[in-house]
Amino acid sequence: MRRKLVVGNWKMNGSRTSNAVLLSEIVAGLAASGAASAVCVPAPYLAQCQAQLAGTALGWGAQDVSAHAGGAYTGEISVAMLQDFGCGYVVIGHSERRAYHGESDAQVAAKAVAALAAGITPIVCIGETLAQREADQTNAVVAQQLGAVLAAISADDVAKLVLAYEPVWAIGTGKTATPQMAQDVHQVLRAQLVAKNAVAAAGVQILYGGSMKPENAKELMAMPDIDGGLIGGAALKAADFLAIIHAAD
Ligand code: 3PY
């Protein structure tokens, strides 16, 4: 039985003042949730999360990390730096990074390897564009994206992955995959994990992302291979984020 996981992806939002309120409201509303939860925040706010969330049930993490250990990489942030701020998670290969920063499957895989080596859980994002879905390429696209990561890691490390299926056409658009559409892809991803490590694959959390909100969270998470959500806009309002976490109970 996989425990559900709900992660807020704050993207480039927040301020010290608004974060303090949002985090304390989330923590206050978490009581007795059966699901695990975390927020992935802009890097400057990791220290604030560490100070405010240590000892609470809400985890925290970053939205990207460098594949390099350190050195002359202006603007980059290493896994050791994320460790310094107690990060449990890092989002890797979000479609906004693939699209706006040209991140390739190979770079995403290298970042996942770096995170795993540091003991930080990579939340590896995978998903097709609208054009790819309409051309019936969804399964091939997600297989290639996940395949690059699986080729770079050991069979033992499969157990340490979290995946997020985020159809690009459902991100920031208000459109959501139907539960069955999402389940179909999650099942394909799970089968690919099984081929690398059947025992570990059964325990890997595969989150759905892409306009998950309180209104659709319960039916999405009721599907057998949907183990939680990676939440965009709805993670910025405590009431909405908490409603999704409790929909996972
Ligand atoms: C969204 O729901 O918009 C996301 O991109 C979550 O990562």
Boltz pocket constraint, residues with backbone or C-beta under 6 A from the ligand:
constraints:
  - pocket:
      binder: B
      contacts: [[A, 9], [A, 94], [A, 166], [A, 170], [A, 171], [A, 172], [A, 209], [A, 210], [A, 211], [A, 212], [A, 230], [A, 231], [A, 232], [A, 233]]
      max_distance: 6.0
